[in-house]
Amino acid sequence: MSTPFTIEPDGGATRWWPRRVRLDDAARGVGYEFDRPLRTWVAGCIDEVVGVISQAEAAAGEGRWVIGFVTYEAARAFDAAFPVAEPSATLPLAWFCAFEERREVPLAEPPTSGPFVDGVVRTHGSAWYRDGVQQVRELIATGGVYQVNLTDRVRCRLVADPFDLYRSMVSTQGGSFNAFLDLGEAVVASASPELFLRIDGDTITTRPMKGTRRRHGRPDTDRLLADELRESEKDRAENVMIVDLLRNDLSRLSSPGGVSVPDLFRVERYETVWQLTSTVQATLRPDVGLADVFAATFPCGSITGAPKVAAMRAIARLEPSPRGLYCGAIGMITPSHDGARPSSIWSVAIRTAVIDAADGRVEFASGGGITYDSVPADEDDELESKVAVLRSARPAFELFETLRLDEHGARNLPLHLRRLAASAEYFGFRCDVAAIEAEVLAAVVPLVAHRLRIVLDRRGRHRLEISALEDAPDHVRLGVATERVRSDDPFLCHKTTRRAIYDRARSANSAADDVLLVNERDEVVETTVANLLYRLGAAWFTPPLTSGGLPGVGRDVQLQAGAVVERVLPLHELAACDELAVVSSLRGRRSAAILQG
């Protein structure tokens, strides 16, 4: 075995010397910056990988903080039977760095402006992926493999600071295993939600993710999708295949009877997807080191399939390019003393972007576990939902509610707080409803009507904004937007500060007082600031929430009073309506008409 290439600060070499290393745990709301790098270990070939891991663990045993990664193609270092592609030159096979200090810092704040990437395209595309799914199904039918994790590559161009992209990914994904590694030539921005390994004393834990549903903007539909995932026989079968594989992997490190499954089929929520997870634990034998752990478990079975060697053989045949860091592992080894086993935590490197510092090229990838029951179109849709963490990388947004504040107090306050709490739950915002309510009730009651805006950020910080209520027409002239909206768009189903679609509609219809939005099915949804009411004959109706749009408080009051009922309004029926009106909690019900000419 050759000696790993090492770099020390006084050695004159600077390649792969870290410029900035940071980890963020969005679930706990905390980040860590690592300072004063002392030495790096870099594996440039397969023979060096095991030595790099062992030396990194030894450095942690001497009281150092160690951060590192192992790429997917490093798998052959642990088992020569693992077939992998030729490694990419973008990153070394494995990299570790020992640091003198770790500082606890606030969680990385989402950036205030964007965009961050441009030209997001899949390298091989939907047709290739669907054909690959079918090939896997045919392979499974022969009996050689039960499940294969098939992936596609995604490429785009960075148009912002790499750390801004990372901050946006952390905010969008909201998971526990986020890592930013600026290594000079390349930058890693990872927002992985998946735990590969946690070693704490003699206990080792893994929590594979297998099973996905795209989230829906409407909370009730979203919950149904979560329930569907939890009860899905196909997804449970996929999940338990990987659980069994990982139980077998961990049994190689444990005494007989030392492996358990304390949690099976837990549904976890992320901003763009629901994920089905399970937890496997084992008690490590005293003689087991970190390199032994990797030899028994790497790469994680959730991103290979089962049996592992057969699945990796299929991956090597079907995927025309190396995975690189994607589907490898990123981790932290914590300091230990007196010969104690260092604790460590490792993510599966999914939702991970690798940026070429020279030209801004971004490499990303995504995929899913394919079984015989897989439907190619559905698997392709699942892949797209996972790529959304990159496609939807965006600036920070806040939730808000707008109320009428007058001599009677804050109008419809309980309904607004209920909607705010529901949106906070959907997006994973912290929300202290009691504190907000107390502050609103303590607000000075004006003699004339004012606008009260309750604004909430992701960390649960809120503020009240009170301003004069500007004049508005009693009769509203409506334009009709030509740009279609998506009925499942969460930013139409919840009231947020991300209002570009509304701004574009108003800009394109500047002569109108307000603008009607229309969805992808040519159904009228709402206006940019109010819900629509329409009369056919003697009956009044409002578009249902399945058409998209906000569950308006004023609309809810009208429904509860029996003044209107829900009915889809196709765009071609708009001209046949006998009467139109708009309603909001702020201004109540006002008459409306389509602006002519």
C-alpha positions as CSV (number, residue, x, y, z in Angstrom):
1,M,0.0,0.0,0.0
2,S,1.4,3.4,-1.0
3,T,1.6,6.3,1.5
4,P,-1.3,8.8,1.2
5,F,-0.4,12.2,-0.1
6,T,-0.3,14.6,2.9
7,I,-0.2,18.3,3.1
8,E,1.0,20.4,6.1
9,P,0.8,24.2,6.3
10,D,4.6,24.6,6.2
11,G,5.2,22.0,3.5
12,G,4.8,24.4,0.6
13,A,2.0,22.4,-1.1
14,T,-1.4,24.1,-1.3
15,R,-3.6,21.8,-3.4
16,W,-6.7,20.7,-1.6
17,W,-5.8,22.9,1.4
18,P,-9.2,24.1,2.8
19,R,-10.2,27.7,2.6
20,R,-13.4,27.3,4.5
21,V,-15.1,24.3,6.1
22,R,-18.5,24.5,7.7
23,L,-21.3,22.2,8.9
24,D,-24.9,23.1,9.6
25,D,-27.6,21.3,11.4
26,A,-30.9,22.9,10.3
27,A,-33.0,20.6,12.5
28,R,-31.2,21.9,15.6
29,G,-30.7,25.5,14.3
30,V,-26.9,25.5,14.8
31,G,-23.8,25.7,12.6
32,Y,-20.1,25.0,13.1
33,E,-17.0,26.6,11.5
34,F,-13.7,24.8,11.6
35,D,-10.6,26.9,12.2
36,R,-6.8,26.5,12.1
37,P,-6.3,23.5,9.7
38,L,-3.3,21.5,10.7
39,R,-3.0,18.7,8.0
40,T,-4.8,17.1,5.2
41,W,-4.8,13.6,4.0
42,V,-5.6,13.0,0.3
43,A,-6.1,9.7,-1.5
44,G,-5.3,10.0,-5.1
45,C,-5.6,6.3,-5.8
46,I,-7.4,3.3,-4.5
47,D,-4.4,2.0,-2.5
48,E,-4.4,5.1,-0.4
49,V,-8.0,5.3,0.8
50,V,-7.8,3.0,3.8
51,G,-4.6,4.6,5.0
52,V,-6.2,8.1,4.7
53,I,-9.2,7.0,6.9
54,S,-7.0,5.4,9.5
55,Q,-4.7,8.4,9.8
56,A,-7.7,10.7,10.0
57,E,-9.2,8.6,12.9
58,A,-5.8,8.7,14.6
59,A,-5.7,12.5,14.4
60,A,-9.1,12.6,16.1
61,G,-7.7,10.3,18.8
62,E,-5.1,12.9,19.5
63,G,-7.7,15.5,20.2
64,R,-8.3,17.0,16.7
65,W,-11.5,17.8,14.9
66,V,-11.5,16.0,11.5
67,I,-13.7,16.7,8.5
68,G,-13.6,14.5,5.4
69,F,-15.3,12.8,2.5
70,V,-15.0,9.5,0.7
71,T,-16.3,9.3,-3.0
72,Y,-18.4,6.5,-4.4
73,E,-15.6,5.3,-6.6
74,A,-13.4,4.7,-3.5
75,A,-15.6,1.6,-2.8
76,R,-13.0,-0.7,-4.5
77,A,-10.6,0.1,-1.6
78,F,-12.9,-1.9,0.7
79,D,-13.9,-4.8,-1.7
80,A,-12.2,-5.5,-5.0
81,A,-15.5,-7.1,-6.1
82,F,-17.2,-3.7,-6.2
83,P,-17.4,-2.6,-9.8
84,V,-17.2,1.2,-10.2
85,A,-16.4,3.6,-13.1
86,E,-13.1,5.3,-13.5
87,P,-12.9,8.1,-10.9
88,S,-13.6,11.7,-11.9
89,A,-10.7,14.1,-11.7
90,T,-12.9,16.8,-10.0
91,L,-12.1,15.6,-6.5
92,P,-9.7,13.0,-4.9
93,L,-11.0,9.6,-3.9
94,A,-10.9,10.6,-0.3
95,W,-10.0,13.8,1.6
96,F,-9.6,14.6,5.3
97,C,-8.4,17.6,7.2
98,A,-7.6,17.9,10.9
99,F,-8.5,21.2,12.6
100,E,-7.4,22.8,15.9
101,E,-10.7,24.4,16.6
102,R,-14.4,24.1,16.1
103,R,-16.6,27.2,16.6
104,E,-20.4,27.0,17.2
105,V,-22.1,29.7,15.0
106,P,-25.7,30.6,14.1
107,L,-27.3,28.4,11.4
108,A,-26.4,29.6,7.9
109,E,-29.0,32.3,7.1
110,P,-30.7,32.0,3.7
111,P,-29.5,34.6,1.2
112,T,-31.6,37.7,0.5
113,S,-31.1,37.7,-3.3
114,G,-30.8,35.2,-6.2
115,P,-30.7,33.4,-8.5
116,F,-27.7,31.1,-7.7
117,V,-27.6,28.7,-10.7
118,D,-28.5,28.9,-14.4
119,G,-29.2,26.4,-17.1
120,V,-30.1,23.4,-15.0
121,V,-30.2,20.4,-17.4
122,R,-30.1,16.6,-16.8
123,T,-27.1,15.1,-18.5
124,H,-28.9,12.0,-19.9
125,G,-32.6,13.0,-19.5
126,S,-36.0,11.5,-19.0
127,A,-36.0,9.1,-21.9
128,W,-32.6,7.6,-20.9
129,Y,-33.7,7.3,-17.3
130,R,-37.0,5.7,-18.1
131,D,-35.3,3.2,-20.4
132,G,-32.8,2.5,-17.6
133,V,-35.7,1.8,-15.2
134,Q,-37.1,-0.7,-17.6
135,Q,-33.7,-2.4,-18.0
136,V,-33.4,-2.7,-14.2
137,R,-36.9,-4.3,-14.1
138,E,-35.8,-6.8,-16.7
139,L,-32.7,-7.6,-14.7
140,I,-34.7,-8.1,-11.6
141,A,-37.0,-10.5,-13.5
142,T,-34.0,-12.7,-14.1
143,G,-33.4,-13.1,-10.4
144,G,-29.9,-11.6,-10.2
145,V,-30.8,-8.5,-8.2
146,Y,-33.8,-7.2,-6.1
147,Q,-33.3,-3.5,-6.3
148,V,-30.9,-1.1,-8.1
149,N,-30.4,2.6,-7.3
150,L,-30.3,4.3,-10.7
151,T,-29.2,7.9,-11.0
152,D,-28.9,10.7,-13.6
153,R,-26.4,13.6,-13.5
154,V,-27.4,17.2,-13.5
155,R,-25.3,20.1,-14.7
156,C,-25.7,23.9,-14.5
157,R,-23.6,27.0,-14.1
158,L,-23.1,28.9,-10.8
159,V,-24.1,32.6,-11.1
160,A,-23.6,33.6,-7.5
161,D,-21.2,33.1,-4.6
162,P,-20.9,29.3,-3.8
163,F,-21.8,30.0,-0.2
164,D,-25.0,31.7,-1.2
165,L,-26.0,28.5,-3.1
166,Y,-25.2,26.5,-0.1
167,R,-27.2,28.7,2.2
168,S,-30.2,28.5,-0.1
169,M,-29.9,24.7,-0.2
170,V,-29.7,24.5,3.6
171,S,-32.8,26.6,3.8
172,T,-34.7,24.7,1.2
173,Q,-33.8,21.2,2.4
174,G,-33.8,21.9,6.1
175,G,-31.9,18.7,7.1
176,S,-29.3,17.9,9.7
177,F,-26.3,17.0,7.5
178,N,-25.3,20.1,5.6
179,A,-21.6,20.6,4.6
180,F,-19.7,23.4,2.9
181,L,-16.1,22.6,1.9
182,D,-14.2,25.2,0.0
183,L,-11.0,23.3,-1.2
184,G,-9.8,25.9,-3.6
185,E,-10.0,24.0,-6.9
186,A,-13.5,22.7,-6.0
187,V,-16.3,23.6,-3.6
188,V,-18.7,21.1,-2.1
189,A,-22.2,22.3,-1.1
190,S,-24.1,19.5,0.4
191,A,-27.6,19.6,1.9
192,S,-28.0,15.9,2.6
193,P,-30.9,14.8,4.7
194,E,-29.7,11.2,5.0
195,L,-27.7,9.8,7.9
196,F,-25.1,7.2,6.7
197,L,-23.4,6.4,10.0
198,R,-23.3,7.8,13.5
199,I,-20.7,6.2,15.9
200,D,-21.1,7.2,19.5
201,G,-19.0,5.1,21.8
202,D,-19.8,1.4,21.1
203,T,-23.1,2.2,19.3
204,I,-23.3,2.6,15.6
205,T,-26.5,3.9,13.9
206,T,-27.6,4.1,10.3
207,R,-30.9,5.6,9.0
208,P,-31.4,4.8,5.3
209,M,-34.0,6.7,3.2
210,K,-35.9,4.7,0.8
211,G,-39.3,5.8,-0.4
212,T,-40.3,9.3,-1.7
213,R,-43.3,11.4,-2.5
214,R,-43.3,14.8,-4.0
215,R,-44.9,17.3,-1.6
216,H,-48.1,19.2,-2.6
217,G,-48.7,22.9,-1.8
218,R,-52.1,22.2,-0.3
219,P,-51.7,21.0,3.3
220,D,-54.6,18.4,3.2
221,T,-53.3,16.9,0.0
222,D,-49.8,17.0,1.3
223,R,-50.8,15.0,4.4
224,L,-52.5,12.5,2.2
225,L,-49.3,12.0,0.2
226,A,-47.4,11.4,3.5
227,D,-50.0,8.9,4.6
228,E,-49.8,7.2,1.1
229,L,-46.1,6.9,1.4
230,R,-46.3,5.5,4.9
231,E,-48.8,2.8,3.8
232,S,-47.3,2.0,0.4
233,E,-46.5,-1.7,0.0
234,K,-44.0,-0.9,-2.8
235,D,-42.1,1.7,-0.7
236,R,-42.1,-0.4,2.4
237,A,-40.7,-3.3,0.4
238,E,-38.0,-1.1,-1.0
239,N,-37.2,0.2,2.5
240,V,-37.1,-3.2,4.2
241,M,-34.8,-4.6,1.5
242,I,-32.2,-1.9,2.4
243,V,-32.8,-2.4,6.1
244,D,-32.0,-6.1,5.7
245,L,-28.9,-5.2,3.7
246,L,-27.7,-2.8,6.4
247,R,-28.5,-5.2,9.2
248,N,-26.2,-7.7,7.4
249,D,-23.5,-5.0,7.0
250,L,-23.6,-4.0,10.7
251,S,-23.6,-7.6,11.8
252,R,-20.0,-7.9,10.5
253,L,-19.0,-5.3,13.1
254,S,-21.0,-6.6,16.0
255,S,-21.1,-9.5,18.3
256,P,-24.0,-12.0,17.6
257,G,-27.4,-10.6,18.5
258,G,-26.0,-7.0,18.6
259,V,-28.1,-5.6,15.7
260,S,-31.5,-4.1,16.2
261,V,-34.1,-2.0,14.2
262,P,-35.6,0.5,16.7
263,D,-37.6,2.5,14.2
264,L,-39.2,1.2,11.0
265,F,-41.0,3.2,8.3
266,R,-40.9,6.7,9.7
267,V,-42.0,9.5,7.3
268,E,-39.8,12.6,7.4
269,R,-40.8,15.9,5.9
270,Y,-38.5,18.1,3.8
271,E,-39.4,21.2,1.8
272,T,-39.8,19.4,-1.6
273,V,-40.3,15.7,-0.7
274,W,-41.6,13.3,1.9
275,Q,-39.0,10.5,2.7
276,L,-39.5,7.1,4.3
277,T,-36.8,6.2,6.7
278,S,-35.8,3.4,9.1
279,T,-33.2,3.2,11.8
280,V,-30.7,0.3,12.3
281,Q,-28.4,0.1,15.3
282,A,-25.6,-2.2,16.4
283,T,-23.0,-2.6,19.2
284,L,-19.5,-2.4,17.9
285,R,-16.9,-4.9,18.9
286,P,-13.9,-3.3,20.8
287,D,-11.5,-4.1,18.0
288,V,-13.4,-2.3,15.2
289,G,-11.9,0.9,13.8
290,L,-13.3,3.5,11.4
291,A,-11.7,1.8,8.4
292,D,-13.3,-1.5,9.4
293,V,-16.7,0.3,9.6
294,F,-16.3,1.6,6.0
295,A,-15.1,-1.8,4.8
296,A,-18.3,-3.3,6.1
297,T,-20.8,-0.6,5.1
298,F,-19.5,1.6,2.3
299,P,-21.2,2.5,0.0
300,C,-24.5,2.8,1.8
301,G,-27.0,0.2,0.6
302,S,-29.7,2.8,0.2
303,I,-27.8,4.2,-2.8
304,T,-26.7,0.9,-4.4
305,G,-29.5,-1.6,-4.1
306,A,-29.5,-5.2,-3.1
307,P,-27.6,-7.5,-3.2
308,K,-24.9,-4.8,-3.1
309,V,-22.3,-6.3,-5.5
310,A,-24.9,-7.2,-8.1
311,A,-26.6,-3.8,-7.8
312,M,-23.3,-2.0,-8.2
313,R,-22.5,-4.2,-11.2
314,A,-25.8,-3.0,-12.8
315,I,-25.0,0.6,-11.9
316,A,-21.6,0.4,-13.5
317,R,-23.2,-1.0,-16.7
318,L,-26.1,1.4,-16.9
319,E,-24.6,4.7,-15.7
320,P,-22.2,6.1,-18.3
321,S,-20.2,8.4,-15.9
322,P,-18.7,8.2,-12.4
323,R,-20.8,9.4,-9.4
324,G,-17.9,11.1,-7.7
325,L,-18.8,12.5,-4.3
326,Y,-22.5,11.9,-5.0
327,C,-23.5,8.8,-3.1
328,G,-20.2,8.8,-1.2
329,A,-20.0,10.0,2.4
330,I,-19.2,13.3,4.1
331,G,-18.4,13.3,7.8
332,M,-17.0,14.7,11.0
333,I,-14.8,12.8,13.5
334,T,-14.8,14.3,17.0
335,P,-11.8,14.6,19.3
336,S,-11.1,11.8,21.8
337,H,-8.4,11.1,24.4
338,D,-6.9,8.2,26.4
339,G,-7.5,5.6,23.6
340,A,-11.3,6.0,23.5
341,R,-13.0,5.4,20.1
342,P,-13.6,8.7,18.5
343,S,-17.3,9.5,17.8
344,S,-18.2,10.4,14.2
345,I,-21.2,11.2,12.1
346,W,-21.5,10.7,8.3
347,S,-24.1,11.7,5.7
348,V,-24.9,9.9,2.5
349,A,-23.7,12.5,0.0
350,I,-27.0,13.1,-1.8
351,R,-28.4,16.6,-2.6
352,T,-24.8,17.5,-3.1
353,A,-23.3,20.0,-5.6
354,V,-19.7,20.0,-6.6
355,I,-18.6,23.3,-8.1
356,D,-15.5,23.8,-10.3
357,A,-14.0,27.0,-8.9
358,A,-12.3,27.8,-12.2
359,D,-15.4,28.1,-14.5
360,G,-18.4,27.8,-12.2
361,R,-19.6,24.5,-13.6
362,V,-21.9,22.7,-11.1
363,E,-22.2,18.9,-10.9
364,F,-25.3,17.4,-9.2
365,A,-27.1,14.1,-9.4
366,S,-30.2,12.4,-8.3
367,G,-32.0,9.1,-8.6
368,G,-34.0,6.4,-6.8
369,G,-34.3,2.8,-5.9
370,I,-35.8,0.7,-8.7
371,T,-37.7,-2.5,-8.0
372,Y,-39.7,-4.8,-10.3
373,D,-42.9,-2.8,-9.4
374,S,-41.4,0.5,-10.4
375,V,-43.2,2.5,-13.1
376,P,-40.6,4.4,-15.3
377,A,-42.7,7.6,-15.5
378,D,-43.2,7.6,-11.7
379,E,-39.5,7.0,-11.0
380,D,-38.6,9.9,-13.3
381,D,-41.0,12.2,-11.5
382,E,-39.4,11.2,-8.2
383,L,-36.0,12.1,-9.5
384,E,-37.3,15.5,-10.6
385,S,-38.7,16.1,-7.1
386,K,-35.3,15.5,-5.6
387,V,-33.5,17.8,-8.2
388,A,-35.9,20.5,-6.9
389,V,-33.5,21.3,-4.1
390,L,-31.2,22.7,-6.8
391,R,-33.8,24.0,-9.2
392,S,-35.7,25.8,-6.4
393,A,-32.6,27.2,-4.7
394,R,-33.8,30.7,-3.9
395,P,-33.5,33.6,-1.5
396,A,-35.1,33.6,1.9
397,F,-38.8,34.2,2.3
398,E,-41.1,34.9,5.2
399,L,-44.7,34.1,6.0
400,F,-47.1,36.9,6.7
401,E,-50.7,37.7,7.5
402,T,-52.5,41.0,6.7
403,L,-55.3,42.0,9.0
404,R,-57.6,45.0,9.5
405,L,-56.9,46.8,12.7
406,D,-59.6,49.3,13.8
407,E,-61.5,50.4,16.9
408,H,-62.7,46.8,17.3
409,G,-59.2,45.4,17.4
410,A,-57.6,42.9,14.9
411,R,-60.3,41.5,12.7
412,N,-60.5,37.7,12.4
413,L,-57.4,37.3,14.4
414,P,-58.0,33.6,15.4
415,L,-58.5,32.7,11.7
416,H,-55.3,34.4,10.6
417,L,-53.3,32.8,13.4
418,R,-54.6,29.4,12.5
419,R,-53.6,29.9,8.8
420,L,-50.2,31.2,9.9
421,A,-49.6,28.2,12.1
422,A,-50.6,25.8,9.3
423,S,-48.2,27.5,6.8
424,A,-45.4,27.4,9.4
425,E,-46.0,23.7,9.9
426,Y,-45.9,23.1,6.2
427,F,-42.6,24.9,5.6
428,G,-41.0,23.9,8.9
429,F,-41.0,27.4,10.4
430,R,-41.0,27.8,14.1
431,C,-44.1,29.6,15.3
432,D,-45.1,30.7,18.8
433,V,-48.8,31.5,18.2
434,A,-49.4,32.5,21.8
435,A,-46.6,35.0,21.8
436,I,-47.8,36.5,18.5
437,E,-51.4,36.7,19.7
438,A,-50.4,38.4,23.0
439,E,-48.4,41.0,21.1
440,V,-51.2,41.7,18.7
441,L,-53.7,42.1,21.5
442,A,-51.4,44.5,23.2
443,A,-51.2,46.7,20.1
444,V,-52.6,50.2,20.4
445,V,-56.2,50.3,19.0
446,P,-56.4,53.1,16.4
447,L,-59.4,55.3,15.9
448,V,-59.3,54.8,12.1
449,A,-58.7,51.5,10.2
450,H,-55.0,50.5,9.8
451,R,-53.3,47.6,8.1
452,L,-51.6,45.1,10.5
453,R,-49.0,42.8,9.0
454,I,-47.7,39.8,11.0
455,V,-44.4,38.6,9.6
456,L,-42.7,35.4,10.6
457,D,-39.3,34.0,9.5
458,R,-38.0,30.5,9.5
459,R,-36.5,30.7,12.9
460,G,-39.7,31.8,14.5
461,R,-38.8,35.5,14.8
462,H,-41.9,37.6,14.3
463,R,-42.6,41.3,13.9
464,L,-45.7,43.5,13.6
465,E,-46.0,46.2,11.0
466,I,-48.8,48.7,11.3
467,S,-49.5,51.2,8.6
468,A,-52.3,53.4,7.4
469,L,-54.9,51.6,5.3
470,E,-54.7,53.3,1.9
471,D,-57.8,54.1,-0.1
472,A,-59.0,51.4,-2.5
473,P,-61.9,51.4,-5.0
474,D,-65.3,50.0,-3.9
475,H,-65.6,48.5,-7.4
476,V,-62.6,46.5,-8.6
477,R,-61.6,46.4,-12.3
478,L,-60.1,43.0,-13.1
479,G,-57.5,42.0,-15.7
480,V,-56.8,38.4,-16.6
481,A,-53.2,37.1,-16.4
482,T,-51.8,35.3,-19.4
483,E,-49.0,33.5,-17.5
484,R,-50.4,30.3,-16.0
485,V,-49.9,29.3,-12.4
486,R,-49.6,25.8,-10.9
487,S,-52.4,24.6,-8.8
488,D,-50.0,22.8,-6.5
489,D,-47.6,25.7,-6.1
490,P,-46.9,26.1,-2.3
491,F,-46.2,29.8,-2.8
492,L,-49.8,30.3,-4.1
493,C,-51.3,28.0,-1.4
494,H,-49.5,29.9,1.4
495,K,-49.1,33.6,2.1
496,T,-45.3,34.3,1.7
497,T,-43.1,37.2,0.7
498,R,-42.2,35.4,-2.5
499,R,-44.7,37.2,-4.7
500,A,-43.0,37.5,-8.1
501,I,-45.9,35.7,-9.9
502,Y,-48.3,38.3,-8.5
503,D,-46.0,41.2,-9.4
504,R,-45.6,40.0,-13.0
505,A,-49.4,39.7,-13.3
506,R,-50.0,43.3,-12.1
507,S,-47.2,44.7,-14.2
508,A,-48.7,43.1,-17.3
509,N,-52.1,44.5,-16.5
510,S,-51.2,48.0,-15.2
511,A,-54.6,49.5,-16.2
512,A,-56.5,47.1,-13.9
513,D,-57.0,47.4,-10.2
514,D,-56.3,43.7,-9.7
515,V,-55.6,40.7,-11.8
516,L,-57.2,37.2,-12.0
517,L,-54.8,34.3,-12.0
518,V,-55.5,31.1,-14.1
519,N,-54.0,27.7,-13.5
520,E,-52.5,25.0,-15.8
521,R,-56.0,23.6,-16.4
522,D,-57.4,27.0,-17.5
523,E,-59.3,27.3,-14.2
524,V,-59.7,30.7,-12.6
525,V,-58.0,30.7,-9.2
526,E,-58.1,34.1,-7.4
527,T,-56.7,37.6,-7.8
528,T,-53.3,38.8,-6.6
529,V,-54.7,40.1,-3.3
530,A,-58.2,38.6,-2.8
531,N,-60.4,35.6,-3.5
532,L,-62.9,35.6,-6.3
533,L,-66.7,35.3,-5.9
534,Y,-69.0,34.8,-8.9
535,R,-72.7,34.6,-9.4
536,L,-74.6,32.3,-11.8
537,G,-78.3,32.9,-11.6
538,A,-79.2,33.3,-8.0
539,A,-76.3,31.3,-6.5
540,W,-72.9,32.7,-5.5
541,F,-69.7,30.5,-5.9
542,T,-66.0,30.7,-5.3
543,P,-63.2,28.6,-6.9
544,P,-62.2,25.5,-4.8
545,L,-58.8,25.3,-3.3
546,T,-58.0,22.4,-5.6
547,S,-57.8,25.0,-8.4
548,G,-54.9,26.6,-6.4
549,G,-54.6,29.8,-4.5
550,L,-54.8,31.0,-0.9
551,P,-57.4,29.7,1.7
552,G,-58.4,33.3,2.3
553,V,-59.9,34.3,5.6
554,G,-62.5,36.5,4.0
555,R,-63.4,33.6,1.7
556,D,-63.6,31.3,4.7
557,V,-66.0,33.7,6.5
558,Q,-68.3,33.7,3.4
559,L,-68.2,29.9,3.2
560,Q,-69.0,29.4,6.9
561,A,-71.9,31.9,6.6
562,G,-73.4,29.9,3.6
563,A,-73.1,32.9,1.4
564,V,-71.1,31.0,-1.3
565,V,-70.3,27.4,-2.2
566,E,-67.2,26.0,-4.0
567,R,-67.4,25.4,-7.7
568,V,-64.6,25.2,-10.4
569,L,-64.7,28.2,-12.8
570,P,-63.3,27.3,-16.2
571,L,-61.8,30.4,-17.9
572,H,-64.2,30.0,-20.8
573,E,-67.2,30.4,-18.4
574,L,-65.9,33.7,-16.9
575,A,-67.8,35.8,-19.4
576,A,-71.0,34.0,-18.6
577,C,-70.9,35.0,-15.0
578,D,-73.8,37.2,-14.0
579,E,-71.8,39.1,-11.4
580,L,-68.3,39.1,-9.9
581,A,-67.0,40.2,-6.5
582,V,-63.7,39.9,-4.6
583,V,-63.3,39.3,-0.9
584,S,-60.4,39.7,1.6
585,S,-60.2,39.9,5.4
586,L,-58.6,43.4,5.1
587,R,-61.2,45.0,2.9
588,G,-64.2,42.8,3.0
589,R,-66.4,42.1,0.0
590,R,-66.4,44.4,-3.0
591,S,-68.0,44.3,-6.4
592,A,-65.9,43.6,-9.4
593,A,-65.9,43.3,-13.2
594,I,-63.6,42.4,-16.0
595,L,-61.8,45.4,-17.5
596,Q,-62.8,45.8,-21.1
597,G,-60.5,46.8,-23.9
